[in-house]
C-alpha cells in the first residue's frame, strides 16, 4: 500500500444541522474524526476536493493523514452520507488508525481472464453472487479490490472464498470458506429462469384480468337484479 494521502482540513467549533448547512453553502463538507480512545474532532473539508476523492475509486480503503490545523490525524473513511435528492456529499465519518490497526472494509470484486474460461467461451454465463466482499487487513495492506481469476473454469464451476488468492495480510471478514462469490451457469439455466419469470408475470396478469372480469360480472348482476326489482314493483 502507498503512504497515507495528505488531506487538508479545518477544525470547526459549531455543530448541529444549522452549522452544517452553513458550511455546505460555503462549498465545504462537515466531517468528524473519532475512535482510537481519543475525543472526536469535528472538521470541515473542501467540497470540490472531496468530490474528486470520492469518485476516484477506493475512497473507503484509503488511509488519510488529515491536517486539522491543530495537528495531524491518521484516519480512514468509515462512512459518508449523500443528499437523497441531489446525490451530493453531505458528511464524512473518519476512523482513527495507527500503524498497527486492523480494520474491516468493503471492496469490489474484479473478475479476470473471462476469455480464458472454457465455460464462458462455450456460452456459459458468469453469475456474480457477490459484487463486493468484506475483508480484514492491517491499514498498510488494505486492497482496493479483490481479484478473482476465472482461467480454466467450466460450466457448473463455483468460485468459493477458499479458492480466491488474497493479497498478503488480507483475509475475508466472513469466516465461511464455502462462501460463494460467483458461478459459471449454463445458458439453458438462464433461459429456464427467464421462462419461469415470464410465466409468473403472465400468471399474475391473468389473475388480475380474471379478478377484473369477476368484478364486472358482479356489477352487471347487481344492475340486473335492481332492474328486475323495479319491474316487479311496476
N, C-alpha and C positions, 0 to 999 in steps of 0.2 A: 504494500500500500504506500501511496505517496505521503508526503508530510502534511500535517494539518493545514487546511486552507484558511488564509487570513480573512477576517471579516470585521469591518469597522462598524461600531455601534455607539449609541449614546444612552446613558442611564436616564431613566425617567422616574420622577418622584410621584407624579399623579397617576392614579389608577382608576378603573371604572370605565363604563361604556362611553361617557361623555368625553373623557380624555382620549380614549382610543379613537373615537370618531374624529376628534380634532387632529390627531396625528395623521390619520389617513387622508384628511383634506390637504395636508401639507406634503403628501406623497410619501409618507413613512408608514412602516408596518410595526405595530406593537408586538413585543415578544417577551418571553421570560426564560431565565436560566435557573434550573432547580436541580436538586439531588446532590450527592456527594457529601451529605451530612453538613451542608452549609446553607445559610438562608437563601431564599430565592432572590434573584436580581431582575428587576424589570428594565427592559431596554427598548430602544426603537431602532429600526433598520431602514436603510434606503430602499424604497419600494421598487425602483427600477432595477437595482442590483439583485434584489430578491427574486424578481420575476425571471431574470436571466438564469439565476442559480436553480430555481425550481424546475425550469423547462430544459435545463441542460442534461438532465438524467442523473440518477444516482444520488439525488439530494439527501435521502434519508439514510444513506450509508456513508456520507461524507463527514469527516471529523473537522470541525472548525476551531480555529483559535480566534476567539471573539475579543476584540479590544473594546472594552466598555468605556474607556476614558479614565476609569478608576482602577484599571488592572486588566489582565488578560485571563480569559476563561476558556478552557478546552472543553468543547461540548459537541454533541451530535443531535441533529433534529429528531425529536421523538414523535412529534405530531404537528399538524398545521391545519388551519381552517380556511375555507374559501367562502366567499359570498354566494349564497344559493342561487341568486338571480344573475349577478354579473360574472360569477366564477372567478373573481379576483381574490388574491391572497389577503386575508384579514388578520391573521395571528399565527405565530410560530412558537412552539414549545421546544426548548433545548434542554438536553440532559447532560449534566457534567460527567466527564470521564477522565480517567488517568491512563497512564501507560499500561497499567495492569487490569484495566476494566474489561470485563467480558459482557457483551450485550447481545440481545436478540433483535434481529431486523428482518424485514420482509424484502426479498429481492426477486426480480423477474427470472423466469427460466428461458434460456435461449437454446434452441434445437439446432444441432449441426449435422452436416452430411446427409441431408434428406435424399440427395441423388445417389447416395451410396447404400441406401436401404432397399434391398431387393423387394421387400413387401410393398413399399411405396412406388417403386418403379413399375411394378406389375399392376398398379391401380389401387392399391390399398390406401387407406385414409389415416392420417395422423390424428388420433383423438386425444387432445390435450385435456387431461384431468386437472392439472394444477398449473396455472399460468404464472403463479408466484409461489414461493415457499418461504417459510420462516427458518432462518439459520442462526446459529450461535457461534460467536467468534470474538477474539480479542480485538480491540479497536484498531490495532495495527494490521489486522488480517481480514478486515471486512471486504467481501467481494461486491462488485457492482451487479453481478448476475451469476447464476449457476448455469453451466453449460452441460447439455445432455447430448452425447454422441449417438446418432441413430445408425451408424455404419453397421451393416450386416444384419439388421433386424428384418424379420419376416412377418407376414400377416399372422396375427394372433399373438405376437410377442407383447410382453408387458414390461414397461420400464418402472422398476421399483426403486425406492430411495436407496436401497442397499447396493444397487447396480450403478449408481452415479458416482463418478470420481469427483470428490470435492477438493478445493484448494487446501493447501497446508494450513492447519489451525482452524479449519471451519468444519462444523458438523450441523446436521439438521436438528432444529429445535424439537421436531416430532421424533420421538424415540422409536417409532414403529418402522422397522426396516422393510416391511412389506407395503409401506405407504405408496400408493400408485401415483405416478406423475403423468404417464401417458401410455397409450396402447396403439398398436397398429391394427386397425379394423378392416375387415373385408368390405369391398364395395357393396356386396349383397346385404350386409348387415345394415349399412347406412340406408340402402334403398328400402329395406324392410321397415326400418324405423320411420322413414319419411312416409311410407304407405300407411303405417299404423297411425301416425299423427293425422294424415289426411282423412283416414276412416273415422277417427274420433271427431274431427271437425265436422264432417258430413253428418255423423250421427247426432251431434249437438244441434246442427242446423235443422235436421229432420224433426228432432224432438220439439224445437221451438216452433216450427211450422205446424206440427201436429197440435201443439197447445193453442196456437192462434186459431186453428180451424175449429177446435173444440169450443173455444170461447165464442166464435162467430155462430156456430150451430146452436149454442145455448142461448145466445141473444136472439136468434131467429125464432127458436122455440118459444121464448118468452113473449115475443111480439105476437106469435100465432095464438097463444093462449089468451092474451089480452084481447085479441080481435074476436075470438070465439065467445068470450065472456060478454063483450059488448053486444054481439049479435043476439045472444040469448036474452039479454036484458031488453033489447028492442022487441 
